[in-house]
Amino acid sequence: MHTALVLVFVVGIDLSTSTPAPTPPGEGKVMNVTAVDPNAVAREVQKLKTAEQAKQREADRKVKEAEQRREKEEQALEKLKTEKESIKREKEVENQKLEEEKQRLEQEKEQVVKEKQQAEQEKRQALAEKKKLEEQKKVEDQKKVAQQKKKADEEAKKKAEEEAKKKAEEEAKKKAADEAQKKADEKKKAAEDKKKADDAKKQADAKRKASEAKALADELAAEEAELASANQSKSDMSELARYAGVLTRQVTSNFVAPDLNSQLKCTLQVRMIASGEVVEARVIKSSGNTTFDRQAELAVRKASPLPVPDNPRLLQQIVTQGISFEFDPSGIN
């Protein structure tokens, strides 16, 4: 199109509709050509050239922008790939830690089971000893009853013999019989007194043994309650330590570390409601740096609401008393 336009300007064909003059016979037809201004042609050519250069520059600009966009996209993809690999490594480390924590808890659980089994065995032994003592007491009581019965039978037999002898010799030996009767009464009274004393002693022994058995049972119950309390305290400490680690990780994710010594740490006291909303956060053991302590308290409030333990009893304890934990952001991977 550009070439045709140049030809039009150069040749200047007259396309007017006026009727040409008759051509003399024998002469060829001559084209009517109009003279064109060379400067105008040069200007048009320059204008076209300028337009072409502008189009070329625009095309170059778009190509350059496309390359820049491609480079940015490649950089973004590379950054995303790096972040993905970093997240994967962090997840692997976290999984390893969780597995180690699981193994540790399993070991503690096995230890608690062993201690409980040992306590149950000791309890069974104590109950067996108690039963053995009761059986021995029963045998001794039966033996004493038999001895008492034998003694009573002997006394009855002796008394019958004395009465028979007394009847046989009643008239001749009335005075002697009276004396013998008196002696017999005194002996009977002494036997009755002795029997009462023996019965009182037996009752005292029975009462003492029952008291000792009850004391032993109470001691065993107290030891069992103390063992259960110790096991519960140990379990609570383990769960609170794990929960403190969860709090430290969440607070660290909201912690803006100042340009200070990275080994700084402090102890935080946190109070919250049952939903995990933070009511109070304050440093109870300073790191020695006011800026670090202030950022730690601020990170706790930013992390609100905090996760809460699944154990309702521990949750109630934390809501009532609060929880303190050491905040060490350098120890979190």
C-alpha positions in Angstrom: 0.0 0.0 0.0 2.9 2.3 0.8 4.5 1.7 -2.6 1.3 2.4 -4.4 0.9 5.7 -2.5 4.4 6.8 -3.4 3.7 6.0 -7.1 0.6 8.1 -7.0 2.6 11.1 -5.6 5.4 10.6 -8.1 3.5 9.9 -11.2 0.5 12.0 -10.4 -2.0 10.3 -12.7 -4.9 12.6 -13.6 -8.1 10.7 -13.2 -10.4 13.6 -14.0 -13.5 12.8 -16.0 -13.0 15.6 -18.6 -13.0 14.5 -22.3 -9.5 14.6 -23.7 -8.7 16.4 -27.0 -8.8 14.2 -30.1 -5.5 12.7 -30.9 -4.2 13.5 -34.4 -4.2 10.6 -36.7 -1.0 8.6 -36.8 0.2 9.7 -33.3 0.2 7.5 -30.2 -1.9 8.3 -27.2 0.0 10.3 -24.5 -0.8 9.9 -20.7 -1.8 13.0 -19.0 0.7 13.3 -16.1 0.6 16.0 -13.4 3.9 17.2 -11.8 4.3 16.3 -8.1 6.2 18.4 -5.4 9.2 16.3 -4.3 9.2 18.0 -0.8 5.6 16.7 -0.3 6.6 13.2 -1.3 9.6 13.4 1.1 7.4 14.5 3.9 4.9 11.7 3.3 7.7 9.2 3.1 9.2 10.6 6.4 5.7 10.4 8.0 5.4 6.8 7.0 8.8 6.0 8.2 8.1 7.7 11.6 4.9 5.7 11.9 6.8 2.5 11.2 9.4 3.3 13.8 6.7 4.1 16.3 5.0 0.8 15.7 8.4 -1.0 16.0 9.1 0.8 19.3 5.6 -0.2 20.6 6.2 -3.8 19.5 9.7 -3.8 21.2 8.1 -2.3 24.4 5.4 -5.0 24.5 8.0 -7.7 23.9 10.2 -6.3 26.7 7.2 -6.1 29.1 6.2 -9.6 28.2 9.8 -10.8 29.0 9.7 -8.8 32.3 6.4 -10.4 33.2 7.8 -13.8 32.4 10.9 -13.2 34.5 8.7 -12.0 37.4 6.5 -15.1 37.1 9.6 -17.4 37.0 10.9 -15.6 40.1 7.5 -16.0 41.8 7.4 -19.7 40.9 11.0 -20.2 42.2 10.1 -18.4 45.5 6.9 -20.5 45.9 8.9 -23.6 45.3 11.5 -22.5 47.9 8.7 -21.7 50.4 7.0 -25.0 49.7 10.2 -26.9 50.4 10.8 -24.9 53.6 7.2 -25.7 54.8 7.8 -29.4 54.0 11.1 -29.4 56.0 9.3 -27.7 58.9 6.5 -30.2 58.8 9.0 -33.1 58.8 10.7 -31.7 61.8 7.4 -31.1 63.6 6.3 -34.7 62.8 9.5 -36.0 64.2 9.0 -34.0 67.4 5.4 -35.2 67.7 6.6 -38.8 67.2 9.3 -38.4 69.9 6.7 -36.8 72.2 4.3 -39.7 71.5 7.0 -42.3 72.4 7.9 -40.4 75.6 4.2 -40.3 76.6 3.9 -44.0 75.9 6.9 -44.7 78.1 5.4 -42.7 80.9 2.1 -44.5 80.5 3.9 -47.9 80.7 5.6 -46.7 83.9 2.3 -45.6 85.4 0.7 -48.9 84.5 3.6 -50.8 86.2 3.4 -48.7 89.3 -0.4 -49.2 89.4 0.1 -53.0 89.0 2.7 -53.0 91.8 0.3 -51.0 94.1 -2.5 -53.5 93.3 -0.2 -56.4 94.1 0.8 -54.8 97.4 -2.9 -54.2 98.1 -3.7 -57.9 97.4 -0.9 -59.0 99.7 -2.2 -56.7 102.4 -5.7 -58.1 102.0 -4.3 -61.7 102.1 -2.4 -60.9 105.3 -5.5 -59.4 106.8 -7.5 -62.5 105.9 -4.8 -64.7 107.3 -4.9 -62.8 110.6 -8.7 -63.1 110.8 -8.5 -66.9 110.1 -5.8 -67.2 112.8 -8.0 -65.3 115.3 -11.0 -67.4 114.4 -9.0 -70.6 115.1 -7.7 -69.2 118.3 -11.2 -68.2 119.4 -12.5 -71.7 118.6 -9.6 -73.2 120.5 -10.3 -71.0 123.5 -14.0 -71.9 123.4 -13.2 -75.6 123.3 -10.8 -75.2 126.3 -13.5 -73.3 128.2 -16.0 -76.0 127.5 -13.6 -78.7 128.5 -12.8 -76.8 131.7 -16.5 -76.3 132.4 -17.2 -80.0 131.8 -14.4 -81.0 134.2 -15.7 -78.6 136.8 -19.2 -79.9 136.4 -18.0 -83.4 136.7 -15.9 -82.6 139.8 -18.9 -80.8 141.3 -21.1 -83.8 140.7 -18.6 -86.1 142.3 -18.4 -83.8 145.3 -22.1 -83.6 145.6 -22.5 -87.3 145.4 -19.8 -87.7 148.0 -21.4 -85.1 150.1 -24.8 -86.9 150.0 -23.2 -90.1 150.9 -21.4 -88.6 153.9 -24.0 -85.9 154.6 -25.1 -87.0 158.0 -21.6 -88.0 159.2 -19.7 -85.3 157.7 -22.2 -82.4 157.6 -19.8 -80.0 159.0 -17.0 -81.1 156.6 -19.5 -81.1 153.8 -20.4 -77.5 154.6 -16.8 -76.5 154.6 -16.2 -78.4 151.4 -19.2 -76.6 149.9 -17.9 -73.3 151.0 -14.5 -74.1 149.5 -16.4 -75.2 146.3 -18.3 -72.0 146.2 -15.1 -70.0 146.7 -13.5 -72.0 143.9 -16.5 -71.5 141.7 -16.5 -67.8 142.3 -12.7 -67.7 141.6 -13.4 -69.7 138.4 -16.2 -67.3 137.4 -14.0 -64.3 138.2 -11.2 -65.9 136.1 -13.6 -66.5 133.3 -14.8 -62.9 133.4 -11.2 -61.7 133.4 -10.4 -64.0 130.4 -13.5 -62.8 128.6 -12.6 -59.2 129.2 -9.0 -59.9 128.0 -10.4 -61.7 124.9 -12.7 -58.8 124.1 -9.8 -56.3 124.6 -7.6 -58.5 122.3 -10.4 -58.7 119.7 -10.9 -54.9 119.9 -7.2 -54.3 119.6 -6.8 -56.6 116.6 -9.9 -55.0 114.9 -8.3 -51.6 115.5 -5.0 -52.7 114.0 -6.7 -54.2 111.0 -8.7 -51.0 110.4 -5.5 -48.9 110.8 -3.8 -51.1 108.3 -6.7 -50.8 105.9 -6.7 -47.0 106.4 -3.0 -46.9 105.7 -3.3 -48.9 102.5 -6.2 -46.7 101.4 -4.1 -43.5 102.1 -1.1 -44.9 100.2 -3.4 -45.8 97.3 -4.9 -42.3 97.2 -1.4 -40.8 97.5 -0.2 -42.9 94.6 -3.2 -42.0 92.5 -2.7 -38.3 93.3 1.0 -38.6 92.4 0.2 -40.2 89.1 -2.4 -37.6 88.3 0.0 -34.8 89.2 2.7 -36.4 86.9 0.2 -36.7 84.1 -0.9 -33.0 84.6 2.7 -31.8 84.5 3.3 -33.7 81.3 0.2 -32.3 79.7 0.8 -28.8 80.9 4.4 -28.9 79.5 3.1 -30.0 76.1 0.4 -27.3 76.3 3.1 -24.7 77.1 4.9 -25.8 74.0 1.8 -25.2 71.9 1.4 -21.7 73.4 5.0 -20.9 72.8 4.7 -21.8 69.1 1.6 -19.8 68.6 2.9 -16.7 70.5 6.2 -17.0 68.5 4.3 -16.8 65.2 3.0 -13.4 66.3 6.3 -12.2 67.9 8.1 -9.3 66.2 11.7 -10.0 67.2 13.6 -6.8 68.0 17.2 -6.4 66.8 18.6 -7.8 70.0 20.4 -10.8 71.3 18.6 -13.9 69.8 19.1 -15.9 73.0 16.8 -13.7 75.2 13.9 -15.4 76.9 11.4 -14.5 79.6 8.6 -16.1 81.7 5.0 -15.1 80.9 1.9 -15.3 83.1 -1.3 -15.5 81.0 -4.9 -15.4 82.1 -7.7 -16.4 79.7 -11.3 -17.3 79.6 -12.6 -20.8 78.6 -12.8 -19.7 74.9 -9.1 -18.9 74.8 -9.5 -15.1 74.8 -6.6 -13.5 76.6 -7.6 -11.5 79.7 -4.1 -10.6 80.9 -0.5 -11.2 79.7 2.5 -10.0 81.8 6.1 -10.9 82.3 6.9 -12.4 85.7 10.5 -13.1 85.0 12.2 -10.6 82.8 14.7 -11.3 80.0 16.7 -8.3 81.1 15.5 -6.3 78.1 12.4 -4.1 78.3 11.8 -4.1 74.6 11.9 -7.9 74.3 9.5 -8.2 77.3 7.1 -5.7 75.8 7.1 -7.5 72.4 6.5 -10.8 74.2 3.4 -9.5 76.0 2.2 -7.9 72.8 2.6 -11.2 70.9 0.4 -13.0 73.4 -2.4 -10.5 72.9 -2.0 -10.8 69.1 -2.2 -14.6 69.3 -5.6 -14.4 71.1 -7.7 -16.5 71.1 -5.2 -19.1 72.3 -5.8 -22.9 71.9 -7.2 -24.5 75.1 -6.5 -28.0 76.5 -8.9 -30.8 75.8 -8.9 -31.8 79.5 -11.8 -29.9 81.2 -10.2 -30.1 84.6 -6.9 -28.6 83.3 -8.9 -26.0 81.4 -10.7 -25.0 84.6 -7.4 -24.9 86.5 -5.9 -22.6 83.8 -9.0 -20.3 83.7 -9.0 -20.1 87.5 -5.2 -19.8 88.2 -3.8 -18.8 84.9 -0.7 -20.4 83.3 3.0 -19.5 83.3 5.5 -20.7 80.8 9.0 -19.8 79.6 8.9 -17.9 76.3 12.0 -18.7 74.2 11.5 -17.9 70.5 14.9 -19.1 69.6 14.0 -22.7 70.6 11.1 -22.9 68.1 12.0 -24.3 64.7 
